[in-house]
Structures are given as structure tokens and as C-alpha cells.
Amino acid sequence: MSLPVDAEQALAAFGQCPGWEQRARLLMQWGERLPALREEERCEANRVHGCESQVWLAGELQNGHWQFRVASDARLLRGLLAVLLARVNGLTGAQLAEIDLADWFAQLGLARQLSPSRSNGLNAVLQRMRELAGDAQVP
């Protein structure tokens, strides 16, 4: 499966970082570029459960491809969510089901920095994306 353009850019950018400090700085920059969720999207129905930090997720299907928007109050998590969106935005529901989160963060050189709780939270976000995609396929 070929990668979305944003995912290719993420791999290139993080691949140039010699160490964790540079990756952490880059993560913060990616997080700051996340488009803001509208106030009405920051509601209980869009809150992702299973994250230690507050995370809200909204998604819509456009011509058979998913576009997600996400928000969090935690700076580092916003960066991790931004690189997750780089990987999943533009995918079909079937492609979403095939995403290997651990592999993606390993490719970016970020896997060792993911604590179990942060990993669980990101998996909860991906699971919620898959649920949204699954719900959309029900007639």
C-alpha cells in the first residue's frame, strides 16, 4: 500500500532528525499545525475514551476517503496525533483497518518514546477512527 503524501513528508522530516530532542521539537511543530476543531466538535460524542489526556476526534467521508480532525490539550500528544493523521487521512475504511500503529511510529523513530499509556491512547484514537469508518458503511 503506498503512503499518503503527508505520511511521506513525515517520514522524510523525522528521518532527518539525529536524536530524540530534535524529534520532540518536530513533533511539537507538527502538533501546532493541526487545524483547530470547531467548538461544537469538542463535545462528549467526539471524545475518545481510553486516553489519559483529553482527545476529541471528528471525521468525515469525502468521495470514499476519510478525513479526520483531532484536538488535544496535551502538546506532545497533539504532535503524535498530527503524525497519525498524516498516515490515515485520505484512506478508505478498508485501508484504515490495515494500519499498523506500532510499525508507523517505529518508521518515524518514535516507537521507543511511546509509553504504554500513550500507546494505548493512540490505539484508542485509531480504534475510534475504525469505528467511524465501520459505522459509515452501515446502510
N, CA and C of each residue as an Amber inpcrd file, in Angstrom:
protein
   417
   0.8540000  -1.1770000   0.0000000   0.0000000   0.0000000   0.0000000
   0.8990000   1.2390000   0.0000000   0.6690000   2.1390000  -0.9280000
   1.5010000   3.3420000  -0.9730000   1.0370000   4.3180000   0.1040000
   1.9570000   5.1430000   0.5480000   1.6780000   6.0700000   1.6350000
   1.0620000   7.3610000   1.1060000   0.1580000   7.9760000   1.9020000
  -0.3170000   9.3130000   1.5490000   0.8580000  10.2970000   1.5190000
   0.7060000  11.3770000   0.7540000   1.7720000  12.3780000   0.6180000
   2.2120000  12.9050000   1.9850000   1.2660000  13.1990000   2.8640000
   1.6160000  13.7180000   4.1950000   2.4490000  12.7200000   4.9820000
   2.1580000  11.4260000   4.8090000   2.9280000  10.3960000   5.5110000
   4.3500000  10.3380000   4.9710000   4.4970000  10.4660000   3.6530000
   5.8430000  10.5090000   3.0480000   6.6300000  11.6900000   3.6040000
   5.9580000  12.8480000   3.7300000   6.6260000  14.0440000   4.2580000
   7.0360000  13.8300000   5.7130000   6.1670000  13.1610000   6.4860000
   6.5000000  12.8780000   7.8870000   7.7320000  11.9900000   7.9740000
   7.7670000  10.9320000   7.1660000   8.9290000  10.0250000   7.1720000
  10.2030000  10.7750000   6.8140000  10.1240000  11.6380000   5.8010000
  11.3050000  12.4000000   5.3780000  11.7550000  13.3450000   6.4920000
  10.8060000  14.0640000   7.0920000  11.1480000  15.0520000   8.1240000
  11.7290000  14.3730000   9.3590000  11.0760000  13.3250000   9.8500000
  11.5530000  12.6710000  11.0730000  12.8230000  11.8680000  10.8060000
  12.9990000  11.4000000   9.5750000  14.2020000  10.6610000   9.2050000
  15.4540000  11.5180000   9.2550000  15.2860000  12.8420000   9.1570000
  16.4330000  13.7570000   9.1870000  16.8280000  14.1430000  10.6070000
  16.0360000  13.7380000  11.5880000  16.3390000  14.0960000  12.9840000
  17.3570000  13.1150000  13.5580000  18.5140000  13.6240000  14.0250000
  19.5350000  12.7290000  14.5550000  19.2030000  12.1440000  15.9240000
  18.3090000  12.7750000  16.6680000  18.0410000  12.2630000  18.0160000
  16.6580000  12.6300000  18.5070000  16.3680000  12.1660000  19.7290000
  15.0360000  12.3510000  20.2960000  14.6870000  13.8270000  20.4930000
  15.6490000  14.6640000  20.9340000  15.3330000  16.0790000  21.1660000
  14.8230000  16.7450000  19.9050000  15.4670000  16.4460000  18.7680000
  15.0370000  17.0330000  17.5010000  13.6630000  16.4920000  17.0940000
  13.4450000  15.1970000  17.3350000  12.1360000  14.6070000  17.0050000
  11.0350000  15.2110000  17.8650000  11.3460000  15.4150000  19.1550000
  10.3590000  16.0040000  20.0700000  10.0010000  17.4210000  19.6180000
  11.0090000  18.1890000  19.2140000  10.7690000  19.5520000  18.7310000
   9.9070000  19.5090000  17.4680000  10.2400000  18.5920000  16.5730000
   9.4730000  18.4570000  15.3350000   8.0290000  18.0310000  15.6260000
   7.8690000  17.1210000  16.5930000   6.5170000  16.7010000  16.9950000
   5.6930000  17.8920000  17.4550000   6.3020000  18.7460000  18.2790000
   5.5950000  19.9430000  18.7700000   5.1770000  20.8260000  17.5900000
   6.0760000  20.9890000  16.6170000   5.7590000  21.8160000  15.4420000
   4.5990000  21.2150000  14.6540000   4.6180000  19.8940000  14.4690000
   3.5220000  19.2400000  13.7490000   2.2100000  19.4270000  14.5000000
   2.2820000  19.3210000  15.8300000   1.0830000  19.4870000  16.6510000
   0.4940000  20.8820000  16.5400000   1.3610000  21.8790000  16.4300000
   0.8800000  23.2590000  16.3040000   0.2030000  23.5030000  14.9680000
   0.4980000  22.6810000  13.9760000  -0.1040000  22.8610000  12.6440000
  -1.4660000  22.1880000  12.5130000  -1.8730000  21.4300000  13.5410000
  -3.1830000  20.7780000  13.4640000  -4.2730000  21.8320000  13.3210000
  -5.1820000  21.6570000  12.3730000  -6.2970000  22.6050000  12.2840000
  -7.1710000  22.4610000  13.5310000  -7.6490000  23.5760000  14.0300000
  -8.4550000  23.5620000  15.2570000  -9.8210000  22.9280000  15.0000000
 -10.3090000  22.1990000  15.9860000 -11.6820000  21.6940000  15.9160000
 -12.6220000  22.8460000  16.2410000 -13.7730000  22.8570000  15.5970000
 -14.7790000  23.8540000  15.9460000 -15.2700000  23.5590000  17.3640000
 -15.7030000  24.5940000  18.0710000 -16.1210000  24.4460000  19.4640000
 -17.1920000  23.3640000  19.6120000 -18.1450000  23.3120000  18.6830000
 -19.2200000  22.3100000  18.7930000 -18.7120000  20.8830000  18.5570000
 -17.5250000  20.7460000  17.9600000 -16.9500000  19.4140000  17.7520000
 -16.2410000  18.8980000  19.0110000 -15.9490000  19.8020000  19.9380000
 -15.3280000  19.4040000  21.2080000 -16.4320000  19.0080000  22.1850000
 -17.1460000  17.9490000  21.8240000 -18.2850000  17.5130000  22.6250000
 -18.0470000  16.0760000  23.1010000 -18.8730000  15.6320000  24.0210000
 -18.7220000  14.2960000  24.5990000 -18.7830000  13.2100000  23.5310000
 -19.6600000  13.3920000  22.5350000 -19.8090000  12.3740000  21.4810000
 -18.5160000  12.1810000  20.6850000 -17.6870000  13.2130000  20.5990000
 -16.4330000  13.1330000  19.8370000 -15.2200000  12.8410000  20.7140000
 -15.4390000  12.7310000  22.0360000 -14.3120000  12.4720000  22.9280000
 -13.8880000  11.0190000  22.7920000 -12.5750000  10.7940000  22.7180000
 -12.0380000   9.4400000  22.6180000 -11.7700000   8.9320000  24.0240000
 -12.3930000   7.8230000  24.3670000 -12.1710000   7.2240000  25.6830000
 -10.9900000   6.2620000  25.5840000 -10.2180000   6.1580000  26.6570000
  -9.0380000   5.3000000  26.6380000  -7.7640000   6.1140000  26.5810000
  -7.8930000   7.4380000  26.5170000  -6.7280000   8.3220000  26.5370000
  -6.6360000   8.9670000  27.9090000  -5.4130000   9.0870000  28.4300000
  -5.2400000   9.7860000  29.7060000  -5.5090000  11.2700000  29.5360000
  -5.1290000  11.8150000  28.3840000  -5.3840000  13.2210000  28.0850000
  -6.7210000  13.3330000  27.3600000  -7.2520000  14.5430000  27.3430000
  -8.4940000  14.7840000  26.5940000  -8.1740000  14.7630000  25.1040000
  -8.9180000  13.9610000  24.3490000  -8.7690000  13.9170000  22.8910000
 -10.1620000  13.9060000  22.2760000 -10.3340000  14.7480000  21.2730000
 -11.5900000  14.7650000  20.5210000 -11.2750000  14.4370000  19.0700000
 -12.1600000  13.6640000  18.4500000 -11.9450000  13.2200000  17.0720000
 -13.2170000  13.4280000  16.2670000 -13.0600000  14.0520000  15.1130000
 -14.1680000  14.2010000  14.1750000 -13.6840000  13.7030000  12.8240000
 -14.5400000  13.0300000  12.1090000 -14.1440000  12.5130000  10.8000000
 -15.2960000  12.5960000   9.8250000 -14.9440000  12.7320000   8.5620000
 -15.9760000  12.7000000   7.5270000 -15.4600000  11.9710000   6.3070000
 -16.4010000  11.3390000   5.6370000 -16.1080000  10.5820000   4.4260000
 -16.2890000  11.5090000   3.2400000 -15.2390000  11.6580000   2.4290000
 -15.2980000  12.5030000   1.2380000 -14.8970000  11.6570000   0.0400000
 -15.8500000  11.3960000  -0.8400000 -15.5880000  10.5840000  -2.0350000
 -14.9390000   9.2430000  -1.6890000 -15.4210000   8.6060000  -0.6270000
 -14.9120000   7.2850000  -0.2620000 -13.6310000   7.2970000   0.5480000
 -13.1100000   8.4820000   0.8610000 -11.8550000   8.6000000   1.6200000
 -12.1010000   9.4060000   2.8860000 -11.4740000   8.9770000   3.9720000
 -11.6780000   9.6030000   5.2720000 -10.7660000  10.7990000   5.4940000
 -11.3400000  11.8330000   6.0840000 -10.5770000  12.9960000   6.5450000
 -10.9150000  13.1830000   8.0170000  -9.9110000  13.1030000   8.8540000
 -10.1220000  13.2400000  10.2920000  -9.5450000  14.5590000  10.7770000
 -10.1710000  15.0630000  11.8330000  -9.6560000  16.2260000  12.5530000
  -9.6140000  15.8210000  14.0170000  -8.6060000  16.3120000  14.7130000
  -8.4060000  15.8660000  16.0870000  -7.9090000  17.0380000  16.9280000
  -8.2060000  16.9900000  18.2200000  -7.7200000  18.0240000  19.1370000
  -7.3510000  17.3640000  20.4620000  -6.3600000  17.9580000  21.1140000
  -5.9660000  17.5040000  22.4430000  -5.3580000  18.6830000  23.1850000
  -5.4590000  18.6390000  24.5000000  -4.8580000  19.6920000  25.3140000
  -3.3730000  19.4260000  25.5710000  -2.9160000  18.2010000  25.3280000
  -1.5350000  17.8210000  25.6250000  -0.6390000  18.0730000  24.4040000
   0.4150000  18.8610000  24.5900000   1.2570000  19.2860000  23.4550000
   1.9320000  18.1310000  22.7270000   2.5860000  17.2410000  23.4690000
   3.2890000  16.1360000  22.8210000   2.2870000  15.2160000  22.1190000
   1.1730000  14.9900000  22.7620000   0.1440000  14.1410000  22.1660000
  -0.4020000  14.7530000  20.8730000  -0.5470000  16.0830000  20.8490000
  -1.0090000  16.7450000  19.6140000  -0.0700000  16.4300000  18.4580000
   1.2370000  16.4270000  18.7400000   2.2130000  16.0970000  17.7030000
   2.0700000  14.6550000  17.2410000   1.9060000  13.7360000  18.2010000
   1.7230000  12.3230000  17.8480000   0.4400000  12.1350000  17.0330000
  -0.6080000  12.8570000  17.4110000  -1.8690000  12.7830000  16.6660000
  -1.7090000  13.3510000  15.2610000  -0.8960000  14.4150000  15.1430000
  -0.6640000  15.0170000  13.8260000   0.0170000  14.0200000  12.8880000
   1.0080000  13.2640000  13.3830000   1.6660000  12.2940000  12.5040000
   0.7660000  11.0760000  12.2660000  -0.1400000  10.7940000  13.2000000
  -1.1350000   9.7380000  12.9580000  -2.0690000  10.1810000  11.8300000
  -2.5310000  11.4340000  11.8750000  -3.4100000  11.9430000  10.8080000
  -2.6860000  11.9410000   9.4640000  -1.3900000  12.2620000   9.4870000
  -0.6170000  12.2470000   8.2370000  -0.6870000  10.8570000   7.6060000
  -0.7220000   9.8370000   8.4440000  -0.7350000   8.4520000   7.9630000
  -2.1200000   7.9980000   7.5060000  -3.1910000   8.4860000   8.1520000
  -4.5220000   7.9230000   7.8810000  -5.4280000   8.7900000   7.0320000
  -5.2080000  10.1050000   6.9940000  -6.1180000  10.9410000   6.2130000
  -6.0300000  10.5970000   4.7320000  -7.1930000  10.4490000   4.1140000
  -7.2470000  10.1220000   2.6940000  -7.3980000   8.6360000   2.4290000
  -7.4040000   7.8260000   3.4940000  -7.5500000   6.3820000   3.3080000
  -9.0250000   5.9840000   3.2420000  -9.2670000   4.8230000   2.6500000
 -10.6050000   4.2350000   2.6750000 -10.7750000   3.5020000   4.0080000
 -11.9970000   3.1040000   4.3120000 -12.2380000   2.3380000   5.5350000
 -11.4410000   1.0480000   5.5660000 -11.3540000   0.3750000   4.4110000
 -10.6030000  -0.8900000   4.3350000  -9.1140000  -0.6540000   4.5980000
  -8.5590000   0.4190000   4.0640000  -7.1460000   0.7300000   4.2910000
  -6.8990000   1.0980000   5.7560000  -7.8550000   1.8010000   6.3710000
  -7.7420000   2.1570000   7.7900000  -7.5940000   0.9150000   8.6480000
  -8.3380000  -0.1230000   8.2870000  -8.3270000  -1.3660000   9.0580000
  -6.9550000  -2.0370000   9.0250000  -6.1310000  -1.7070000   8.0260000
  -4.8310000  -2.3620000   7.8570000  -3.6730000  -1.6040000   8.5110000
  -3.9410000  -0.4380000   9.0670000  -2.8620000   0.3770000   9.6440000
  -2.2480000  -0.3230000  10.8540000  -0.9320000  -0.3900000  10.8610000
  -0.1830000  -0.9340000  11.9910000   0.4740000   0.2500000  12.6930000
  -0.1520000   0.6600000  13.7910000   0.2890000   1.8560000  14.5060000
   1.7180000   1.7390000  15.0070000   2.0450000   0.5970000  15.6190000
   3.3980000   0.4020000  16.1660000   4.4410000   0.5090000  15.0570000
   4.1370000  -0.0860000  13.9030000   5.0590000  -0.0410000  12.7740000
   5.2450000   1.3860000  12.2710000   4.1540000   2.1420000  12.1940000
   4.2270000   3.5260000  11.7090000   5.1220000   4.3690000  12.6240000
   4.9060000   4.2770000  13.9410000   5.7260000   5.0700000  14.8550000
   7.1730000   4.5750000  14.8840000   7.3870000   3.2830000  14.6410000
   8.7520000   2.7550000  14.5400000   9.4490000   3.3440000  13.3070000
   8.7280000   3.4250000  12.1850000   9.3140000   4.0030000  10.9670000
   9.7250000   5.4550000  11.1840000   8.9670000   6.1630000  12.0150000
   9.2600000   7.5720000  12.2920000  10.3750000   7.7300000  13.3380000
  10.7710000   6.6110000  13.9640000  11.7830000   6.6810000  15.0110000
  11.2100000   7.1480000  16.3430000   9.9020000   6.9710000  16.5200000
   9.2420000   7.4570000  17.7310000   8.7770000   6.3320000  18.6580000
   8.9020000   5.0930000  18.2260000   8.3240000   3.9700000  18.9780000
   8.8720000   3.8730000  20.4030000  10.1620000   4.0850000  20.5840000
  10.7560000   3.9120000  21.9120000  10.2840000   4.9840000  22.8810000
   9.7950000   6.1050000  22.3540000   9.3490000   7.1900000  23.2210000
   7.8760000   7.0550000  23.6040000   7.1920000   6.0500000  23.0650000
   5.7790000   5.8750000  23.3830000   5.6350000   5.0540000  24.6600000
   5.1710000   5.6930000  25.7100000   4.9050000   4.9590000  26.9500000
   3.7090000   4.0430000  26.6920000   3.5280000   3.0080000  27.5040000
   2.3630000   2.1290000  27.3200000   1.0430000   2.9020000  27.3410000
   0.9220000   3.8880000  28.2340000  -0.3420000   4.6260000  28.2980000
  -0.5530000   5.4900000  27.0480000   0.5320000   6.0700000  26.5270000
   0.4150000   6.8820000  25.3100000   0.0930000   5.9770000  24.1230000
   0.7330000   4.8310000  24.0770000   0.4420000   3.8450000  23.0310000
  -1.0220000   3.4230000  23.0690000  -1.5070000   3.1340000  24.2770000
  -2.9120000   2.7470000  24.4360000  -3.8380000   3.8620000  23.9660000
  -3.4920000   5.0970000  24.2960000  -4.3120000   6.2340000  23.8850000
  -4.3620000   6.3840000  22.3780000  -3.2000000   6.2580000  21.7290000
  -3.1590000   6.3670000  20.2650000  -3.9200000   5.2130000  19.6210000
  -3.8040000   4.0310000  20.2080000  -4.5790000   2.8950000  19.6980000
  -6.0750000   3.1360000  19.8620000  -6.4690000   3.7930000  20.9580000
  -7.8840000   4.1220000  21.1680000  -8.3670000   5.0990000  20.0940000
  -7.5200000   6.0550000  19.7170000  -7.8760000   7.0080000  18.6590000
  -8.0530000   6.2670000  17.3280000  -7.0910000   5.3940000  16.9980000
  -7.1910000   4.6300000  15.7520000  -8.4320000   3.7350000  15.7670000
  -8.7040000   3.1260000  16.9100000  -9.8850000   2.2680000  17.0300000
 -11.1600000   3.0780000  16.7920000 -11.1890000   4.2930000  17.3260000
 -12.3640000   5.1650000  17.1290000 -12.5020000   5.5320000  15.6480000
 -11.3860000   5.7840000  14.9740000 -11.4200000   6.0680000  13.5330000
 -12.0370000   4.8900000  12.7830000 -11.6010000   3.6900000  13.1610000
 -12.1160000   2.4790000  12.5070000 -13.6040000   2.3100000  12.7850000
 -14.0340000   2.6540000  14.0160000 -15.4630000   2.5710000  14.3430000
 -16.2630000   3.5480000  13.4760000 -15.7620000   4.7690000  13.3330000
 -16.4510000   5.7500000  12.4900000 -16.5490000   5.2400000  11.0570000
 -15.4530000   4.6690000  10.5550000 -15.4460000   4.1520000   9.1920000
 -16.4200000   2.9800000   9.0590000 -16.4790000   2.1330000  10.0730000
 -17.3900000   0.9940000  10.0480000 -18.8510000   1.4380000  10.1020000
 -19.1300000   2.4290000  10.9600000 -20.4970000   2.9540000  11.0780000
 -20.9760000   3.5520000   9.7560000 -20.0520000   4.1700000   9.0320000
 -20.4200000   4.8350000   7.7770000 -20.8000000   3.8210000   6.7020000
 -20.3270000   2.5690000   6.8490000 -20.6090000   1.5640000   5.8210000
 -21.9440000   0.8570000   6.0570000 -22.5610000   1.1150000   7.2220000
 -23.8560000   0.5050000   7.5110000 -24.9230000   1.3330000   6.7890000
 -25.7340000   0.6700000   5.9230000 -26.7230000   1.4470000   5.1590000
 -27.7960000   2.0570000   6.0400000
